[in-house]
Amino acid sequence: MTLFSKSKLALGGVILAGGVLAGCAGNPPTAQMDVARLAVNNAVGAGATQFAPADMQTAQEHFRKARVAMEEKDFKAAKIYAERAEWDARVAERRAQVEKMKYVDPKALTPTDAPVQPVTNAIPPANVN
């Protein structure tokens, strides 16, 4: 095999590898979209639309942009927006949980006066000799 044919073969391998990588970049981020959708739904269920409306609106807007990017087959943008939507939704959910705790009676969070019962079916410590 001559030097010219070896370099042609190497160049062909580089082009093939580049094509494979470009093909990977063209796959729709369906898993990330599902995760983002779940995170947005969980945030809504946690009351984020009421207790963290700004964060929730940002999450929903990023998810909307991710859906538009998916329809336009711009999978890189769709993935980025889906990741942002997930993050924003998780922040909104946590913020809603914190805000809702402000309305909880602190007495409801204190331990009861009932005596603590010892654990009777505990596994005894091993003898290490």
N, C-alpha and C positions, 0 to 999 in steps of 0.2 A: 504494500500500500504506500503510495507516495505521500509526501508532505502536504501537497495540495488536496488530495482526497481526504486525508486525516482532518485537515482544517475545515473542509466542507462538512464532514461528518460531525465535528464538534459544533460548528455553527448551526447545523440542523438540530442537534440536541438542545442547544440553547433556545432556539426558536420554538421547539416543541415544548420545552419546560415552561417558557414564557406563555405559550398558548394555554397550557394546563392551568397555570396560575391565574391567568386572565379568566378562564372558565370558572374557576372557583369564586372569583370576585363577582361573577354574574349570577350566582345562585341566590334566590330570594331568601331573605332572613325570616322564614316562617316561624321558627322556634322563638326568635327574639320578639316577633310580633305577638305571639301567643303569651309570652311572659309579660310583655307590656300591657296587653289587654287584661290579663289577670290582675296585675298590679293596680291598674286604673279601676277595675271593678271592686277590688278589695278596699281601695281608698274611698270609693263612693259608699260602700257598705259600712265603713268605719265612721261615716259622717263627715268626710272631708269637704263635701260641697257646702256644708253649713259651718263647720268649725275651722276650715283652712281653705277658704274659697280661692284665694290668689294662687296658692300652690296647686290646687286642683285644676284651676283654669289653665295653668301652664302645662300640666301633665296632659290634659285633654287636647290642648292645642298641638303639643308635640306628637301625640298619637294620631291626630288628624293629619298632620304633615307626613307622618310615616305611612299612613294609608294612601295618601296622594302619591307619594314617591313610589310605593309598591305598584300602583296602577300605571304609573309612567315608566315602570321597569328600571327605576333608578335605585337599585338595591343597596348601593353604598349609603346613599342619603336615608333610605328607609331604615337601615340598621341603626344609623346614628340617631335618627329621630325616635326610633323605638326604644333605644337605650336611654335616651333623655326622658322619654315619657315614663319609663319604668322607674327611673331614679326620682323624678318629680312626684310620681304617684306614691312612692314609698315615703318620701318626705312629707307629703300631704297627709298620708295615713298616720304617721307618727305625731305630726303636729295636731291633728284632730284628736288623737288619743290624749295628748297632753292638755289640750283645751277642755275636753270633756271631763278630765279629772278635777278641774276647777269647780265643777258643779256637784262633785261627790261629797257627801257629808263625811268629814274626817273621822267621826266616831264609828262610821261603818267600816273603816279601815283598821281600827285598833283591834288587838287580839281580845278574845272573850275572856271572861273571868274563870272559865272552866279550867280545872287542873289538867295539865298535860299528862297523858297516859304514856308510860314507858313502853318501848317496843319489846314485846315478849318473844317474837319469833325471829329475833336477830341472829345472824350467823356468828358463832363464837370466833374470836380471833384464833388464827393458826398458831400452833406452838412452833417457834423457830429456835432450834437448839443447835 
